[in-house]
Amino acid sequence: MLTKKFVNVGFEEIALGERRPFGFDDLRRYPLFSPEFLDILRRVMPPQRHDELVYGVVVTARKPREGAASAVPSARSQPSQEDPV
């Protein structure tokens, strides 16, 4: 699904790289969530999920050069059946 989203906005040569799990200890190092939110999440999430709450993914892609034809010319003009607009 992530690759399809990149295609839909015109990217080409999409490559998904490393996929890395992030748990509570990892999330505390980044200022994305408040400590209070993480404390609530820790209480409501099952303990077996604490080490793998979310995944980080490295994605590389490129936009076609100005004036170059896209490898998927109709991808931007047709909405996906799986992703309602």
C-alpha positions as CSV (number, residue, x, y, z in Angstrom):
1,M,0.0,0.0,0.0
2,L,2.9,2.4,0.8
3,T,4.4,1.8,-2.7
4,K,1.0,2.5,-4.3
5,K,0.8,5.9,-2.5
6,F,4.2,6.9,-3.9
7,V,3.1,5.9,-7.4
8,N,-0.1,7.8,-7.1
9,V,1.8,11.1,-6.5
10,G,4.2,10.5,-9.4
11,F,7.3,8.8,-8.0
12,E,9.2,6.2,-9.9
13,E,11.9,3.7,-9.1
14,I,10.5,3.1,-5.6
15,A,12.5,0.9,-3.4
16,L,11.6,-0.1,0.1
17,G,14.7,-0.6,2.3
18,E,15.2,-1.5,5.9
19,R,12.1,-2.0,8.0
20,R,12.8,-1.5,11.7
21,P,10.4,-1.9,14.7
22,F,10.1,0.8,17.2
23,G,9.0,0.2,20.8
24,F,8.4,2.4,23.8
25,D,12.1,2.9,24.6
26,D,12.7,4.0,21.0
27,L,9.7,6.3,20.9
28,R,10.8,8.1,24.1
29,R,14.0,9.2,22.3
30,Y,12.0,11.2,19.7
31,P,9.9,14.3,20.5
32,L,6.9,13.0,18.5
33,F,4.8,12.0,21.5
34,S,4.4,13.4,25.0
35,P,5.6,11.3,27.9
36,E,2.0,11.4,29.2
37,F,0.7,9.9,25.9
38,L,3.3,7.2,26.0
39,D,2.4,6.3,29.6
40,I,-1.3,6.0,28.6
41,L,-0.3,3.9,25.6
42,R,1.9,1.6,27.7
43,R,-1.1,0.9,30.0
44,V,-3.5,0.1,27.2
45,M,-1.3,-1.8,24.8
46,P,-0.7,-5.5,25.5
47,P,2.9,-6.2,26.9
48,Q,3.8,-8.4,24.0
49,R,3.4,-5.3,21.7
50,H,5.7,-3.0,23.7
51,D,8.8,-3.7,21.7
52,E,7.1,-3.4,18.3
53,L,4.5,-0.6,18.4
54,V,5.3,0.9,15.0
55,Y,7.7,0.3,12.1
56,G,10.1,2.7,10.5
57,V,10.7,2.2,6.8
58,V,13.4,3.6,4.6
59,V,12.0,4.5,1.1
60,T,13.9,5.8,-1.9
61,A,12.3,7.0,-5.0
62,R,12.6,9.7,-7.7
63,K,10.3,12.1,-9.5
64,P,10.5,12.1,-13.3
65,R,12.5,14.9,-14.8
66,E,10.5,17.9,-16.0
67,G,8.9,17.1,-19.3
68,A,9.8,13.4,-19.1
69,A,7.0,10.8,-19.6
70,S,6.1,8.9,-16.4
71,A,6.4,5.1,-16.4
72,V,2.9,5.1,-14.9
73,P,1.1,8.0,-16.7
74,S,-2.4,7.1,-15.5
75,A,-1.5,6.5,-11.8
76,R,-2.3,10.1,-10.8
77,S,-5.5,10.4,-12.7
78,Q,-7.3,7.3,-11.5
79,P,-8.1,6.8,-7.8
80,S,-7.2,3.5,-6.3
81,Q,-10.1,1.1,-5.6
82,E,-8.5,0.2,-2.3
83,D,-8.0,3.8,-1.1
84,P,-11.2,5.8,-1.1
85,V,-10.7,9.5,-1.9
